[in-house]
Amino acid sequence: MSLTQEERAAILSFRIEKAWNTLNEAKGIAQLQYWNAVANRLYYACYYVTGALLVANNFTAHTHSGVIDLLGIHFIKSGIISKDAGKLYSKLYELQQTGDYDDMFNLTQEDI
């Protein structure tokens, strides 16, 4: 993706703001104890900010798995982002998938 500096800055700003807003949504939903929705919002907060990081460094992913892969290859393996942060992101992805798509299963506060 070839972006001008202005386009890149606009995307970064939008994604970072969206990540913060989504994190705040997770906090509000947690007060209602809807844990599947909390997992979804926490995952997407990480997804949006990770997308911003990728755009800032001229990387493009077309899938959620691609975002995770690029984060691992370019930022976790190099030590820029900790392995624990990478594990948290992967765990949030798993929780989001479980909460959104698994039948007969609901996440609990302990899962979150």
Summary of the structure (lengths in Angstrom):
residues: 112
radius of gyration: 14.9
end to end distance: 35.1
largest distance: 47.1
contacts: 305
relative contact order: 0.14
helix: 73%
strand: 0%
